[in-house]
């Protein structure tokens, strides 16, 4: 996968792309990153990328020209048509399903804005996706882009050591993930649940399924509205509701 980022602050990405899983993914050649300062594409002597909004109002608006020219330059270097993602509080709420969708792409371009907003022509003629990582406003789109890139890259083949890890993540299955424990089995009198140390894989799987359902029921019951329960899961959920 090829990932391009358009940002006024490219230095923000140095630590993120040079650390942890994102760094390892690049070393494995599963992904390549490039961050471009779209101020370099401004066509005026002061390299300004924003201007006052027509009709008046607070704040400044990102101009269309630098973004158009920067995206067109990146597309001109691309072998396949890239997906262009605009980070915006007005965008579609980001989900694990969207991460899985992006992970199927060969080339992603992220536009990180600042100031009051974007010239609407950017949305209408450049962008393929508008994404928001939550119902709040950040200073710029950089942090949102980092979140999305991290969630996508870890899904690429060969990036994570365990091939089952992304499949078993919370939200990937439609439910929240079950609790995890590690050694020692007894820490300060707090013991690991018996099924997990029983050696009985059937009991372990049933415990994990039930606890995944329990955690979802307690913390995110809305997820169950769109989740198709199996007969076994329906029985377990019924037991959970009676227990709670």
DRENKOLFI-233839 format. One record per residue (C-alpha): residue number from 0; residue in three letters; x, y, z. Coordinates in pm, whole numbers, always signed. Example, Ala and Ser with C-alpha at 12.3 -4.5 7.8 and 13.67 -1.06 7.14 Angstrom:
2
> 0; Ala; +1230; -450; +780 .
> 1; Ser; +1367; -106; +714 .
END
This chain:
244
> 0; Unk; +0; +0; +0 .
> 1; Unk; +108; +355; -70 .
> 2; Unk; -1; +628; +174 .
> 3; Unk; +33; +998; +97 .
> 4; Unk; -48; +1270; +347 .
> 5; Unk; -102; +1637; +267 .
> 6; Unk; -29; +1847; +574 .
> 7; Unk; +99; +2190; +673 .
> 8; Unk; +295; +2021; +953 .
> 9; Unk; +478; +1718; +806 .
> 10; Unk; +708; +1696; +1108 .
> 11; Unk; +415; +1572; +1319 .
> 12; Unk; +429; +1237; +1137 .
> 13; Unk; +798; +1162; +1185 .
> 14; Unk; +765; +991; +1523 .
> 15; Unk; +446; +808; +1430 .
> 16; Unk; +571; +660; +1102 .
> 17; Unk; +911; +585; +1257 .
> 18; Unk; +782; +383; +1553 .
> 19; Unk; +614; +59; +1649 .
> 20; Unk; +393; -131; +1401 .
> 21; Unk; +391; +148; +1141 .
> 22; Unk; +770; +142; +1124 .
> 23; Unk; +781; -239; +1105 .
> 24; Unk; +518; -238; +829 .
> 25; Unk; +735; -6; +620 .
> 26; Unk; +1044; -219; +688 .
> 27; Unk; +851; -524; +564 .
> 28; Unk; +758; -321; +253 .
> 29; Unk; +389; -372; +324 .
> 30; Unk; +342; +6; +304 .
> 31; Unk; +524; +325; +209 .
> 32; Unk; +458; +670; +353 .
> 33; Unk; +510; +1016; +209 .
> 34; Unk; +408; +1343; +375 .
> 35; Unk; +384; +1652; +155 .
> 36; Unk; +347; +2009; +271 .
> 37; Unk; +77; +2140; +41 .
> 38; Unk; +201; +2493; +107 .
> 39; Unk; +467; +2402; -150 .
> 40; Unk; +191; +2410; -412 .
> 41; Unk; +65; +2758; -332 .
> 42; Unk; +77; +2977; -645 .
> 43; Unk; +142; +3312; -473 .
> 44; Unk; +468; +3473; -359 .
> 45; Unk; +377; +3450; +11 .
> 46; Unk; +282; +3079; -13 .
> 47; Unk; -53; +3141; +157 .
> 48; Unk; -298; +2851; +154 .
> 49; Unk; -595; +3019; +323 .
> 50; Unk; -815; +3321; +266 .
> 51; Unk; -1121; +3500; +408 .
> 52; Unk; -1457; +3332; +344 .
> 53; Unk; -1698; +3488; +97 .
> 54; Unk; -1993; +3635; +283 .
> 55; Unk; -1787; +3709; +591 .
> 56; Unk; -1762; +3516; +915 .
> 57; Unk; -1503; +3404; +1165 .
> 58; Unk; -1184; +3226; +1071 .
> 59; Unk; -1001; +3150; +749 .
> 60; Unk; -1075; +2890; +481 .
> 61; Unk; -829; +2664; +300 .
> 62; Unk; -803; +2763; -65 .
> 63; Unk; -888; +2520; -340 .
> 64; Unk; -581; +2576; -558 .
> 65; Unk; -301; +2430; -341 .
> 66; Unk; -506; +2120; -255 .
> 67; Unk; -616; +2063; -616 .
> 68; Unk; -261; +2098; -746 .
> 69; Unk; -108; +1878; -474 .
> 70; Unk; -359; +1597; -525 .
> 71; Unk; -323; +1617; -903 .
> 72; Unk; +56; +1591; -869 .
> 73; Unk; +25; +1281; -650 .
> 74; Unk; -227; +1125; -886 .
> 75; Unk; +10; +1189; -1174 .
> 76; Unk; +269; +970; -1001 .
> 77; Unk; +19; +694; -919 .
> 78; Unk; -26; +369; -1107 .
> 79; Unk; -383; +325; -981 .
> 80; Unk; -653; +578; -896 .
> 81; Unk; -605; +663; -526 .
> 82; Unk; -875; +707; -267 .
> 83; Unk; -867; +1066; -135 .
> 84; Unk; -969; +1100; +230 .
> 85; Unk; -1059; +1436; +381 .
> 86; Unk; -1036; +1461; +761 .
> 87; Unk; -1337; +1663; +868 .
> 88; Unk; -1572; +1688; +1172 .
> 89; Unk; -1864; +1678; +926 .
> 90; Unk; -1752; +1349; +776 .
> 91; Unk; -1871; +992; +814 .
> 92; Unk; -1801; +847; +1161 .
> 93; Unk; -1495; +622; +1137 .
> 94; Unk; -1544; +254; +1219 .
> 95; Unk; -1352; -72; +1205 .
> 96; Unk; -1557; -164; +898 .
> 97; Unk; -1422; +144; +722 .
> 98; Unk; -1068; +53; +828 .
> 99; Unk; -1114; -289; +668 .
> 100; Unk; -1246; -123; +354 .
> 101; Unk; -947; +114; +331 .
> 102; Unk; -709; -177; +389 .
> 103; Unk; -819; -322; +55 .
> 104; Unk; -695; -14; -132 .
> 105; Unk; -357; +17; -306 .
> 106; Unk; -317; +392; -256 .
> 107; Unk; -465; +634; -1 .
> 108; Unk; -424; +1013; +9 .
> 109; Unk; -512; +1193; +333 .
> 110; Unk; -585; +1567; +339 .
> 111; Unk; -527; +1728; +679 .
> 112; Unk; -689; +2067; +707 .
> 113; Unk; -657; +2359; +947 .
> 114; Unk; -837; +2687; +1006 .
> 115; Unk; -1215; +2722; +983 .
> 116; Unk; -1274; +2480; +698 .
> 117; Unk; -1221; +2390; +333 .
> 118; Unk; -1329; +2558; +14 .
> 119; Unk; -1635; +2352; -77 .
> 120; Unk; -1496; +2278; -423 .
> 121; Unk; -1235; +2055; -260 .
> 122; Unk; -1513; +1835; -120 .
> 123; Unk; -1706; +1834; -445 .
> 124; Unk; -1427; +1764; -694 .
> 125; Unk; -1123; +1614; -518 .
> 126; Unk; -1235; +1400; -228 .
> 127; Unk; -1373; +1044; -236 .
> 128; Unk; -1430; +1010; +142 .
> 129; Unk; -1491; +1253; +427 .
> 130; Unk; -1407; +1099; +763 .
> 131; Unk; -1450; +1208; +1126 .
> 132; Unk; -1291; +1009; +1409 .
> 133; Unk; -1549; +1135; +1659 .
> 134; Unk; -1793; +1403; +1759 .
> 135; Unk; -1534; +1659; +1861 .
> 136; Unk; -1311; +1916; +1691 .
> 137; Unk; -931; +1901; +1671 .
> 138; Unk; -689; +2179; +1578 .
> 139; Unk; -614; +2003; +1252 .
> 140; Unk; -659; +1679; +1065 .
> 141; Unk; -314; +1536; +1141 .
> 142; Unk; -408; +1342; +1455 .
> 143; Unk; -715; +1200; +1286 .
> 144; Unk; -508; +1088; +989 .
> 145; Unk; -259; +916; +1222 .
> 146; Unk; -541; +727; +1393 .
> 147; Unk; -686; +607; +1063 .
> 148; Unk; -349; +512; +913 .
> 149; Unk; -258; +310; +1222 .
> 150; Unk; -590; +125; +1215 .
> 151; Unk; -552; +46; +844 .
> 152; Unk; -184; -53; +829 .
> 153; Unk; -217; -311; +1108 .
> 154; Unk; -472; -492; +890 .
> 155; Unk; -235; -535; +597 .
> 156; Unk; -115; -893; +532 .
> 157; Unk; +200; -982; +723 .
> 158; Unk; +210; -670; +939 .
> 159; Unk; +99; -828; +1267 .
> 160; Unk; +283; -1132; +1395 .
> 161; Unk; -35; -1332; +1461 .
> 162; Unk; -262; -1359; +1156 .
> 163; Unk; -565; -1400; +1383 .
> 164; Unk; -503; -1080; +1580 .
> 165; Unk; -694; -837; +1354 .
> 166; Unk; -977; -1087; +1310 .
> 167; Unk; -1029; -1119; +1684 .
> 168; Unk; -1006; -746; +1759 .
> 169; Unk; -1297; -563; +1919 .
> 170; Unk; -1544; -445; +1649 .
> 171; Unk; -1397; -675; +1379 .
> 172; Unk; -1627; -955; +1490 .
> 173; Unk; -1913; -717; +1560 .
> 174; Unk; -1870; -752; +1936 .
> 175; Unk; -1627; -617; +2193 .
> 176; Unk; -1337; -847; +2268 .
> 177; Unk; -1337; -1072; +2574 .
> 178; Unk; -1108; -999; +2876 .
> 179; Unk; -747; -1120; +2867 .
> 180; Unk; -522; -1257; +3144 .
> 181; Unk; -159; -1366; +3166 .
> 182; Unk; +73; -1516; +3430 .
> 183; Unk; +71; -1542; +3724 .
> 184; Unk; -262; -1721; +3767 .
> 185; Unk; -295; -1568; +4114 .
> 186; Unk; -181; -1205; +4154 .
> 187; Unk; -239; -1057; +4499 .
> 188; Unk; -533; -1287; +4550 .
> 189; Unk; -689; -1189; +4216 .
> 190; Unk; -725; -1513; +4022 .
> 191; Unk; -757; -1594; +3655 .
> 192; Unk; -1103; -1743; +3576 .
> 193; Unk; -1100; -2122; +3605 .
> 194; Unk; -1202; -2201; +3244 .
> 195; Unk; -891; -2028; +3108 .
> 196; Unk; -654; -2253; +3305 .
> 197; Unk; -860; -2570; +3265 .
> 198; Unk; -690; -2683; +2944 .
> 199; Unk; -1036; -2757; +2804 .
> 200; Unk; -1055; -2565; +2476 .
> 201; Unk; -1432; -2603; +2450 .
> 202; Unk; -1478; -2442; +2793 .
> 203; Unk; -1228; -2171; +2705 .
> 204; Unk; -1408; -2085; +2379 .
> 205; Unk; -1746; -2079; +2553 .
> 206; Unk; -1613; -1855; +2832 .
> 207; Unk; -1462; -1613; +2580 .
> 208; Unk; -1781; -1602; +2377 .
> 209; Unk; -1992; -1536; +2684 .
> 210; Unk; -1760; -1267; +2821 .
> 211; Unk; -1744; -1099; +2481 .
> 212; Unk; -2124; -1087; +2479 .
> 213; Unk; -2132; -967; +2840 .
> 214; Unk; -1886; -686; +2776 .
> 215; Unk; -2077; -578; +2466 .
> 216; Unk; -2412; -592; +2649 .
> 217; Unk; -2280; -377; +2935 .
> 218; Unk; -2062; -130; +2747 .
> 219; Unk; -2198; -108; +2392 .
> 220; Unk; -2547; -263; +2374 .
> 221; Unk; -2608; -69; +2052 .
> 222; Unk; -2369; -306; +1871 .
> 223; Unk; -2608; -594; +1935 .
> 224; Unk; -2878; -420; +1729 .
> 225; Unk; -2690; -498; +1408 .
> 226; Unk; -2526; -823; +1518 .
> 227; Unk; -2682; -1153; +1413 .
> 228; Unk; -2667; -1385; +1714 .
> 229; Unk; -2618; -1757; +1669 .
> 230; Unk; -2839; -1996; +1862 .
> 231; Unk; -2561; -2053; +2117 .
> 232; Unk; -2498; -1679; +2153 .
> 233; Unk; -2869; -1613; +2207 .
> 234; Unk; -2870; -1866; +2489 .
> 235; Unk; -2558; -1716; +2648 .
> 236; Unk; -2691; -1361; +2620 .
> 237; Unk; -3015; -1469; +2784 .
> 238; Unk; -2813; -1611; +3073 .
> 239; Unk; -2613; -1287; +3098 .
> 240; Unk; -2926; -1074; +3118 .
> 241; Unk; -3063; -1291; +3399 .
> 242; Unk; -2732; -1272; +3587 .
> 243; Unk; -2714; -894; +3555 .
END
